[in-house]
Amino acid sequence: MSSTSNYSTPPCAACKFLRRKCLPSCVFAPYFPPEEPIKFTTVHKVFGASNVSKLLNEIQPHQREDAVNSLAYEAEARLKDPVYGCVGAISVLQRQVLRLQKELDATNADLMRYANNNNNNNNFQYGRRMVNSGYYNYSSAWNNGISGGHNNIGTDNCDGGR
């Protein structure tokens, strides 16, 4: 009979990597399943199995999954960038957010400028059409002194006579 027949589940990725028997009380088993051997391998390369084991035993059980995910992320980042790790990635992303925010602000300013120009042009053209089409000639009514004051509504002067 084989000694592996005593196992009801396969050993976790940590125990398999470390070539040891995976006990039901294994601190690694819930966080390093056998289907994810690379996750433990990267964490082990950067932090070491002993340090990870100590860390997991020192923190509350409800915090362990987040801790392991953070360790895995940091380990992967450290392997890609040994000097800065995930701080380098965060810095790059922060610079990208700032650049995109500036670009968004500039685009919004252009959009507002376009909307204001388009709105002013529509008002100007609408007033001009009314004068030229003969619906009502505002300029002649105001310029003939009906209102008693000087007003340039409906004329080609867009600034209202100022």
C-alpha positions in Angstrom: 0.0 0.0 0.0 1.2 3.5 -0.8 1.7 6.1 1.8 -0.1 8.7 -0.3 -3.4 6.8 0.0 -3.8 8.2 3.5 -4.3 11.7 2.1 -7.9 12.7 1.5 -6.7 15.9 -0.2 -3.5 16.7 -2.1 -0.8 18.6 -0.2 -0.9 22.4 -0.4 1.5 24.2 -2.7 3.8 25.1 0.2 4.1 21.6 1.5 4.6 20.2 -1.9 7.3 22.7 -2.7 9.0 22.2 0.7 8.6 18.4 0.3 7.0 17.8 3.6 3.8 16.2 4.8 0.8 18.5 4.8 -1.0 18.2 8.1 -4.6 19.3 8.7 -3.2 22.1 10.9 -0.9 23.4 8.1 -0.9 27.2 8.2 -0.2 27.4 4.5 -3.0 25.1 3.2 -5.9 27.6 3.1 -3.9 30.3 1.3 -1.7 28.3 -1.1 -3.8 25.7 -2.7 -2.2 22.9 -4.8 -3.6 24.5 -8.0 -1.5 27.7 -7.4 2.1 26.5 -7.0 3.7 29.6 -8.5 2.0 31.8 -5.9 3.9 30.1 -3.1 7.1 29.8 -5.1 7.3 33.6 -5.6 6.4 34.4 -2.0 9.0 31.9 -0.8 11.7 33.3 -3.1 11.3 36.8 -1.7 10.2 36.3 1.9 11.1 32.7 2.8 8.8 30.1 4.1 9.8 30.5 7.7 9.1 34.2 7.7 5.7 33.7 6.0 4.8 31.0 8.5 5.8 33.3 11.5 3.8 36.2 10.0 0.7 34.1 9.4 0.9 32.7 13.0 1.2 36.3 14.5 -1.8 37.8 12.8 -5.6 37.2 13.3 -7.1 34.4 11.2 -9.5 36.8 9.4 -6.6 38.9 8.3 -4.5 36.1 6.9 -6.0 35.9 3.4 -5.4 39.6 2.8 -1.9 39.3 4.1 -1.1 36.4 1.8 -2.5 38.2 -1.2 -0.4 41.3 -0.3 2.7 39.1 0.1 2.0 37.5 -3.2 1.6 40.8 -4.9 4.7 42.3 -3.4 6.7 39.2 -4.2 5.7 39.3 -7.8 6.5 43.0 -8.0 9.9 42.5 -6.3 10.8 39.8 -8.8 9.9 42.2 -11.7 11.5 45.3 -10.0 14.0 44.3 -7.3 14.7 47.8 -6.2 11.2 49.4 -5.9 8.8 46.5 -6.0 5.2 47.5 -5.8 6.1 51.0 -4.8 7.5 51.5 -8.3 4.3 50.3 -9.9 2.2 52.5 -7.6 4.4 55.5 -8.5 4.0 54.8 -12.2 0.2 54.6 -11.8 0.1 57.8 -9.8 2.0 59.7 -12.5 -0.4 58.2 -15.1 -3.5 59.3 -13.0 -2.0 62.9 -12.8 -1.3 63.0 -16.5 -4.8 61.7 -17.4 -6.4 64.2 -14.9 -4.6 67.1 -16.6 -5.7 65.7 -20.0 -9.3 65.4 -18.8 -9.2 69.0 -17.4 -7.9 70.3 -20.7 -10.5 68.4 -22.7 -13.3 69.7 -20.4 -12.0 73.2 -20.8 -12.0 72.7 -24.6 -15.5 71.3 -24.5 -16.8 74.2 -22.4 -15.1 76.7 -24.8 -16.6 74.9 -27.8 -20.1 74.8 -26.1 -19.9 78.5 -25.3 -18.7 79.5 -28.8 -21.3 77.3 -30.4 -24.0 78.8 -28.1 -22.9 82.3 -28.9 -22.8 81.6 -32.6 -26.3 80.1 -32.5 -27.7 83.1 -30.7 -26.0 85.4 -33.1 -27.1 83.5 -36.2 -30.7 83.2 -34.8 -30.9 86.9 -34.2 -29.5 87.7 -37.6 -32.0 85.3 -39.4 -34.9 87.0 -37.7 -33.7 90.4 -38.8 -32.9 89.3 -42.3 -35.9 87.1 -42.8 -38.3 89.9 -42.0 -40.1 88.4 -39.0 -39.3 91.4 -37.0 -36.6 93.9 -37.4 -35.2 94.5 -33.9 -32.5 96.8 -35.0 -34.9 99.2 -36.7 -37.2 99.3 -33.8 -34.5 100.0 -31.2 -32.5 102.3 -33.5 -35.5 104.4 -34.3 -35.8 105.4 -30.7 -38.9 103.3 -29.6 -37.2 102.2 -26.4 -35.8 105.6 -25.6 -32.2 104.2 -25.2 -29.4 102.9 -27.3 -29.4 99.1 -27.7 -27.8 96.9 -30.3 -29.9 93.8 -30.0 -30.2 91.9 -33.3 -27.3 93.8 -34.9 -24.0 92.4 -35.9 -22.4 93.8 -32.8 -22.2 90.8 -30.4 -21.0 92.7 -27.4 -24.3 94.6 -26.8 -23.0 98.0 -27.8 -20.2 98.1 -25.3 
